[in-house]
């Protein structure tokens, strides 16, 4: 998009939410719910409320990231990624702060229903997720600026999101629920990995010390490869050690997509990685959908 394009306020808020990244909010709820369904303990209303809360927290994270990258100077005219609404003047700082408060309060209020169902642990998970979302880009120790963004994404959008959803349905936390969260967290983290690889020069210049900035391009590319391989190893592990049928290999249908993304990542850079970023988000969603089906069937 060009900086001088006109947008309505509604369109600007949609742009700020980064809808292509919101797929990452669906996958942990989908996988955690599918595992619960496999165990005969699925409740539709729990899944729907968990999904709405997940989307709201993801949206709030994007809003916070947009606001503080702008205030801290990480977003500037050299940006390679998609348009940011504050940098483009589509939404003001005060409006964005109101938006942040609104989505997080909504997530908290809706989450109280799940607290009522399952108790204090859900409250702890919800509050920790919101606080971590805020701490991702701001506060005395902004995670994204200290090279810890990857760990945050893996833990909260992978492990916490998946295991937490399973707990909401079943009232239990199991080793299996943790295992199925690994590919969820790994592939969602890869979205951030591609983003940080694309922005490595700009982030370095503005003092945003992501893991990619700290470790360099070669490490970042192999980090992506490692997380991808780990994701595809999990179905095999479930087949050999948890007696799942061959259907658990259904996510392997995405191997050609993963291969194409990896080749592109290792051979291109700059603006080209915007398309790679979209493909990585799509891979996470398709793998998650096929993995969910495999857990149920």
C-alpha positions as CSV (number, residue, x, y, z in Angstrom):
1,X,0.0,0.0,0.0
2,X,1.1,3.5,-0.7
3,X,1.4,6.0,2.2
4,X,-1.0,8.5,0.6
5,X,-3.9,6.1,0.2
6,X,-7.1,7.2,1.9
7,X,-8.7,4.9,4.5
8,X,-11.8,5.3,6.6
9,X,-11.4,5.0,10.4
10,X,-12.9,1.5,10.3
11,X,-10.5,0.4,7.6
12,X,-7.6,1.9,9.6
13,X,-8.5,-0.1,12.7
14,X,-8.8,-3.3,10.5
15,X,-5.4,-2.5,9.1
16,X,-4.0,-1.9,12.6
17,X,-5.3,-5.3,13.8
18,X,-3.1,-7.0,11.1
19,X,-5.8,-9.5,10.0
20,X,-3.3,-11.8,8.3
21,X,-1.6,-12.4,11.7
22,X,-4.9,-13.2,13.5
23,X,-4.7,-16.7,12.1
24,X,-2.2,-17.2,14.8
25,X,-5.0,-16.7,17.4
26,X,-7.1,-19.4,15.9
27,X,-4.6,-22.2,15.8
28,X,-3.9,-22.8,19.5
29,X,-7.6,-22.8,20.3
30,X,-8.4,-25.1,17.4
31,X,-5.7,-27.6,18.3
32,X,-6.4,-27.5,22.1
33,X,-10.2,-28.0,21.4
34,X,-9.6,-30.8,19.0
35,X,-7.5,-32.7,21.5
36,X,-10.3,-32.2,24.1
37,X,-12.9,-33.4,21.5
38,X,-10.7,-36.5,20.9
39,X,-11.0,-37.2,24.7
40,X,-14.8,-36.6,24.7
41,X,-14.6,-33.4,26.7
42,X,-15.3,-30.7,24.2
43,X,-17.8,-27.8,24.9
44,X,-18.6,-25.4,22.0
45,X,-19.2,-22.3,24.1
46,X,-15.9,-22.7,25.9
47,X,-14.1,-22.9,22.6
48,X,-15.9,-19.9,21.2
49,X,-15.1,-17.7,24.3
50,X,-11.5,-18.9,24.3
51,X,-11.2,-18.1,20.6
52,X,-12.7,-14.5,21.0
53,X,-10.3,-13.9,23.9
54,X,-7.4,-15.2,21.9
55,X,-8.2,-13.0,18.9
56,X,-8.6,-9.9,21.2
57,X,-5.2,-10.6,22.9
58,X,-3.5,-11.0,19.6
59,X,-5.2,-7.8,18.4
60,X,-4.1,-6.0,21.5
61,X,-0.5,-7.2,21.1
62,X,-0.5,-5.8,17.5
63,X,-1.9,-2.5,18.7
64,X,0.8,-2.2,21.5
65,X,3.5,-3.2,19.0
66,X,2.3,-0.6,16.5
67,X,2.1,2.2,19.2
68,X,5.5,1.6,20.8
69,X,7.4,0.8,17.7
70,X,6.2,4.2,16.5
71,X,7.0,6.0,19.8
72,X,10.4,4.4,20.1
73,X,11.4,5.1,16.5
74,X,11.5,1.5,15.3
75,X,8.9,2.4,12.6
76,X,10.2,5.0,10.2
77,X,10.2,5.8,6.5
78,X,12.7,3.0,5.8
79,X,10.2,0.3,6.9
80,X,10.0,-2.7,4.5
81,X,6.9,-4.2,6.1
82,X,3.2,-3.4,5.5
83,X,1.8,0.0,6.4
84,X,1.7,0.9,10.1
85,X,-1.3,3.1,11.0
86,X,0.5,5.5,13.4
87,X,3.4,6.1,11.0
88,X,0.9,6.7,8.2
89,X,-1.2,9.1,10.4
90,X,-4.3,7.0,10.1
91,X,-4.8,6.7,13.9
92,X,-3.5,9.0,16.6
93,X,-1.5,8.0,19.6
94,X,-4.4,8.7,21.9
95,X,-6.8,6.7,19.7
96,X,-4.5,3.8,19.8
97,X,-4.2,3.9,23.5
98,X,-8.0,3.8,23.8
99,X,-8.0,0.9,21.4
100,X,-5.5,-1.0,23.5
101,X,-7.5,-0.5,26.7
102,X,-10.7,-1.5,24.9
103,X,-9.5,-4.9,23.5
104,X,-7.7,-5.9,26.6
105,X,-10.7,-5.0,28.9
106,X,-13.0,-7.0,26.6
107,X,-10.7,-10.0,26.7
108,X,-10.5,-9.8,30.5
109,X,-14.3,-9.5,30.9
110,X,-15.1,-12.3,28.5
111,X,-12.4,-14.4,30.1
112,X,-14.2,-14.1,33.5
113,X,-16.7,-16.6,32.1
114,X,-14.0,-19.2,31.7
115,X,-12.7,-18.3,35.2
116,X,-16.2,-19.0,36.5
117,X,-16.1,-22.4,34.8
118,X,-12.5,-23.5,35.6
119,X,-11.3,-21.4,38.5
120,X,-8.2,-19.3,39.4
121,X,-5.7,-21.0,37.1
122,X,-7.6,-19.6,34.1
123,X,-7.5,-16.1,35.7
124,X,-3.7,-16.4,36.1
125,X,-3.3,-17.5,32.5
126,X,-5.5,-14.7,31.2
127,X,-3.8,-11.9,33.2
128,X,-0.3,-13.3,32.4
129,X,-1.2,-13.3,28.7
130,X,-2.4,-9.7,28.7
131,X,0.6,-8.5,30.8
132,X,3.0,-10.3,28.5
133,X,1.3,-8.8,25.4
134,X,1.8,-5.4,26.9
135,X,5.4,-6.2,27.9
136,X,6.2,-7.4,24.4
137,X,7.0,-3.9,23.2
138,X,6.8,-1.6,26.2
139,X,7.6,-1.3,29.9
140,X,11.0,-1.4,31.7
141,X,12.0,-4.6,29.9
142,X,10.3,-4.7,26.4
143,X,10.7,-8.3,25.3
144,X,10.8,-7.6,21.6
145,X,13.7,-5.2,22.1
146,X,15.7,-7.6,24.3
147,X,15.7,-10.6,22.0
148,X,13.0,-12.4,23.9
149,X,10.1,-11.9,21.5
150,X,10.5,-15.4,20.0
151,X,10.2,-17.0,23.5
152,X,7.2,-14.9,24.3
153,X,5.4,-16.0,21.1
154,X,6.2,-19.7,21.5
155,X,5.1,-19.8,25.1
156,X,1.9,-17.7,24.9
157,X,0.6,-18.3,21.4
158,X,1.8,-21.9,21.4
159,X,2.0,-23.6,24.8
160,X,-0.2,-21.4,26.9
161,X,-2.8,-20.9,24.2
162,X,-3.1,-24.7,23.4
163,X,-2.7,-26.2,26.8
164,X,-4.9,-23.4,28.3
165,X,-7.7,-24.2,25.8
166,X,-7.4,-27.9,26.6
167,X,-7.6,-27.1,30.3
168,X,-10.7,-25.0,29.8
169,X,-12.5,-28.0,28.2
170,X,-11.2,-30.8,30.5
171,X,-10.0,-29.2,33.7
172,X,-6.7,-31.1,33.2
173,X,-3.2,-30.4,31.9
174,X,-1.5,-33.3,30.3
175,X,1.9,-34.1,28.7
176,X,0.0,-34.8,25.5
177,X,-1.5,-31.3,25.5
178,X,2.0,-29.9,25.8
179,X,3.3,-32.0,23.0
180,X,0.6,-30.9,20.5
181,X,1.3,-27.3,21.4
182,X,4.9,-27.6,20.1
183,X,4.1,-27.4,16.4
184,X,1.6,-24.7,17.1
185,X,4.2,-22.5,18.9
186,X,7.0,-23.3,16.5
187,X,5.1,-22.4,13.3
188,X,3.6,-19.2,14.9
189,X,7.1,-18.2,16.1
190,X,8.3,-18.7,12.6
191,X,6.0,-15.8,11.5
192,X,8.0,-13.5,13.9
193,X,11.3,-15.1,12.7
194,X,10.6,-14.1,9.1
195,X,9.4,-10.6,10.2
196,X,12.6,-10.0,12.2
197,X,14.8,-11.3,9.4
198,X,13.2,-8.9,6.9
199,X,13.6,-6.0,9.4
200,X,17.1,-6.9,10.7
201,X,18.9,-3.8,9.3
202,X,16.2,-1.3,10.3
203,X,15.9,-2.9,13.8
204,X,19.7,-2.8,14.3
205,X,19.7,0.9,13.3
206,X,17.0,1.9,15.7
207,X,18.2,-0.2,18.7
208,X,15.5,-2.9,18.5
209,X,17.7,-5.8,19.5
210,X,15.6,-8.7,18.3
211,X,17.0,-12.2,18.4
212,X,17.7,-11.8,14.7
213,X,19.7,-8.6,15.3
214,X,21.6,-10.3,18.2
215,X,22.4,-13.5,16.4
216,X,22.5,-12.5,12.7
217,X,20.9,-13.6,9.4
218,X,22.4,-17.1,9.2
219,X,21.3,-18.0,12.7
220,X,17.8,-16.7,12.0
221,X,17.4,-18.7,8.8
222,X,18.5,-21.9,10.6
223,X,16.2,-21.0,13.5
224,X,13.3,-21.0,11.0
225,X,14.5,-24.4,9.6
226,X,14.8,-25.9,13.1
227,X,11.4,-24.8,14.2
228,X,9.9,-26.2,11.0
229,X,11.5,-29.6,11.4
230,X,10.5,-29.8,15.0
231,X,6.9,-29.1,14.0
232,X,6.9,-32.0,11.5
233,X,8.5,-34.4,14.0
234,X,5.7,-34.1,16.5
235,X,3.1,-36.1,14.4
236,X,5.6,-38.8,14.0
237,X,6.3,-38.9,17.7
238,X,2.5,-39.1,18.4
239,X,2.3,-42.0,15.9
240,X,5.1,-44.0,17.5
241,X,4.6,-43.3,21.2
242,X,0.9,-42.5,21.5
243,X,-0.5,-45.1,19.1
244,X,-2.3,-42.6,16.8
245,X,-3.2,-43.9,13.4
246,X,-1.6,-42.9,10.1
247,X,-4.1,-40.1,9.9
248,X,-1.9,-38.2,12.3
249,X,0.5,-37.6,9.4
250,X,-2.2,-35.4,7.7
251,X,-0.2,-32.2,8.4
252,X,2.6,-33.6,6.2
253,X,0.5,-32.4,3.2
254,X,2.0,-29.0,4.0
255,X,5.6,-30.1,3.5
256,X,5.7,-28.7,-0.1
257,X,4.6,-25.3,1.3
258,X,7.2,-25.4,4.1
259,X,9.9,-26.4,1.5
260,X,9.0,-23.5,-0.8
261,X,9.0,-21.0,2.1
262,X,12.4,-22.3,3.4
263,X,14.0,-22.0,0.0
264,X,12.7,-18.5,-0.4
265,X,13.9,-17.5,3.0
266,X,17.5,-18.8,2.3
267,X,17.7,-17.1,-1.1
268,X,16.0,-13.7,-0.9
269,X,15.7,-10.8,1.5
270,X,14.2,-7.4,1.9
271,X,10.7,-6.6,0.5
272,X,10.5,-10.1,-1.0
273,X,10.1,-11.5,2.5
274,X,6.7,-9.8,2.8
275,X,5.2,-12.5,0.6
276,X,7.2,-15.1,2.5
277,X,5.7,-13.8,5.8
278,X,2.2,-14.2,4.4
279,X,3.0,-17.8,3.3
280,X,4.4,-18.6,6.7
281,X,1.2,-17.4,8.4
282,X,-0.7,-19.5,5.9
283,X,1.4,-22.5,6.7
284,X,0.8,-22.2,10.4
285,X,-3.0,-22.0,9.8
286,X,-3.1,-24.9,7.3
287,X,-0.9,-27.2,9.4
288,X,-3.0,-26.3,12.4
289,X,-6.2,-27.2,10.7
290,X,-4.9,-30.5,9.4
291,X,-3.3,-31.3,12.7
292,X,-6.7,-30.6,14.4
293,X,-8.5,-32.9,12.0
294,X,-5.9,-35.6,12.6
295,X,-6.4,-35.4,16.4
296,X,-10.1,-35.8,16.0
297,X,-10.3,-38.5,13.3
